[in-house]
Amino acid sequence: MLYPKEKRVLWCFFTFTVVLILIYFDKPRLTGCSTIPRKDMYVVDRDIDSELHKKYVRGYHEVVCKCPNIYGDSLVYYDDIFVMYTHQLWSSTSFVNCNENVLTVVEIGNYFKVKIRENEMFVSYLFKDENNNVIGYSDVRYVMLDVIKIKDVYGNQIATLEKSKLGIGWTWNITIDNQNHILSEPSILLALVGKIECRNSSHDLCNFTYNFISIIVFIIWFIIWVLLTMLYQGLL
């Protein structure tokens, strides 16, 4: 038998769970599946800039990051059709296209030491394939310069991402140097823009906290279900 105080606690917890579920089903636009035509340069302008919602857009290209959002911290659209999202797990972020294929996994850090082709170097971004093989890196410290230069394992330039002030707003300029490399895929580069914008605000912490709380709530509800079942069967 549940006492009034226990019922109030259970009711409050139930209400909190409903709120989490409503947030869960507040899905971003994931309809359709598109690709972005390749060219040598892409430009996106800041359209929305708040602590928990950022959007960069120009023409058919749109990059969005918001919280809470369990479907990825950076979402890319082309002509209003879903293209790619990023999903962070600890220090690694997977770049997943609309067919649920992982195109690359990126480790982002504050200038860490790695070994690439027997050469030790400091990098801020390390790009790997699905099999954990290094396919590219950036050795430019973005925290000091608003520029990210992506190179292949031989040190050849692949692409450059640069954030600049244009008029009254910020603009990201993406320049492609090597169209034959997987990291020149425009959806990856645009998603990286969103990831950087999310990382520079509270998005990463917000989404991590939401997902962590959701797991805890699920565990608590499972325990409550077990206890209520045992209570109903007279085992308690």
N, C-alpha and C positions, 0 to 999 in steps of 0.2 A: 504493500500500500504506500502511495506517495503522499507526503504531507504537503500542505499549501506552499510552504517555502520551497520545497523541492520542485513542485509543479511550476512555480514562478521562474526558478533557475532554468528548468528544462524548456519552458516557453521562450525565455530570452535567448537561450542557445539555439532553439529551433528558428527563431526570427533571424538571428545572425547567419545561420546556415542558408536560409532563403535568400538573404542579400548576396552571399557568396555565389549561389547558384544563378541568380539574376545577372551578376557580373559575368559569370562563366558563359552564359548564353548571349551576352551582348557582343556578338561576333563581329569582327571587322569584315570588310567586303572580301570574301574569298571565292567569289563566283568566277567561273570561266578559267581559262588558262592561256596565257599569252607569252610571247617572247618579244624582246626589244630589238629592232633592226640595228645592225652594227654601223657605226660611223666613227670618225676620228675624234669627235668632241661632243660632250654633253654638258648642259648647263641647267641647274635647278636653283630657283630662288626661294627664299624663306617666305612662307605664306601664313603659317600659324606658329607662334612661339610662346608657349606657356610652360610652366614647370613640368606638367604631366602630359602635354600634347604638343608635338612639333610636326610641321609639315613643310616640305620643300617641293615645289612644283614649277614646271614650265612646259608649255605645249602639252604633249601626250604623256610626259613623264611625271610621276608623283611618288614621293617618298614620305612615309608616315611612321611615326613612333608615338605610342601613347601608353598610359598605364591607368588602371590594371588591364593587362592583355595577356592571356595565356597562349596566344597563337603566335608569339614572336615579338621581339622588341623593335624590329624594323621591318616594315612591309613596303614592297615595291609594286607599283601598278603602271601599266601602259595602256593608254586610251581607256582608262577606267576599268581595265581588266587585270586581275591578279597575276603577278609574275613570280615573286619570290618573297621569302621571309627569313629572318635570322632567329636562331634559338640558342640561348646561352645555357651551358652546363658547366658550372664552376668557372674556370678560367678560359674555357674554349667556347667558341661560338660557331655553330653550323650554319652554312648558307644553303638553304633548301629551296629548290624551284617549285613551281606549282604542280609538278608531277611527283613531288615528294622525293626527288633525287638530290642527294647531298653533293653540291658542286665543289665546295671547299670547306675546310674547318680552319678557323683563325684563332690563334692565341694572341691576346692583346695584353701588354704589360708595360710597366714603367722602365723601359730600356733594360732588357734581360739578355744574358749571355747564352748563345747557342753555337752549335757546330754545324756548318754547312759545307759539304764537299771537303771535309778535313780542315776547313778554315774556321777558327773561332772568331766570332764577331758579336757585337751588341745590336739588338734589333728591338723595335717597338711593336712590330706586327710580323707574325710568322704564319705563312699560309701552307696548309697541308691538304693532301687528297684524302679520300675515304680510307685508304690503307695506311695512313699516318706517315706518308712520304712527304718530305718538304718540297714544295713546288715554287715557293716565292717568299719574299720578305720585304720589309721596309726598315731601313736603318736610320730614318729621319725621326727625330723626337717631335711629335706633333704638339706636345705641350709647350714647346719653345717656338715652333714655326707652324703656321696654319697650312702646312704642306705635307702630303704623304706621297712618297715616291716608291712605287712598287717595282721590284726587280725579280728576275728569275734566279735560279740557283747559280748561274754563271755570272751574275752581276749586271746583266743586260736590262735596260729599262723596259718595263711593260706599260705602265700607266702612271699618270700624275694626278693627284687630287689636291685642289687648292681652294681654300675658303677665303673669300675676299669681300670687302665692303664695297657695295655698288649702290650709289644713291642713298636711300634711307634704309636699305635692308642688306642682309647678307646673301651672298651667292656662292654656290659651289661650282667650280669649273673642273671638268674631268677630261683629260687629254690622253688618247691612246697612242702608244708608240709601237706596239707589236700586236697586231690583230690575230696572230696565230696561236697565242697562248691562252689557256683557259681563264687566266686572271684578267684578260681583257674583255671578258663577258660583261656587257654593260649592266646587267641585273646585279652582278656581284658588286661592282663598283658603286652603284647607286644604293644598294643595301648597306654597303660599308659607310656611306655618308650618313644614313639613318642610324647606324650603330654608333657612330662617333657622336652624333647629336644626342642620342639616348644616354650614352656613357658620360657625357659631359653634364648631364642633369641628374635628376633623381630616379630616372626610369628603371635602371638596372636594379637598384635596391628596392624600388616599389614592386616590380614584378616578382623579384625573388621572395620578398616578404609575403605577397599575396599567395604565391604557390606554396610556400612553406606553411602558412596558416591553413590553407585548404587541406593539405595533407594531415595536419594535426587534427582539424575538425573531423575529417573522415575517420581517423583512428578513434577519436572520442565517441563518435556516433556508433562505431562498431562495438566498442566496449559497452555503451549504453544498451544497445540491442541485445548483446549477450546477457547483461545483467537483468534486463526486463524479461527475457525469455526464461532465465533461471527462476526469476521471481514468480512468473506466471505458472511455471511447472512445480512450484513449491520447493525448489532446491535451495532457496535462501530464506 
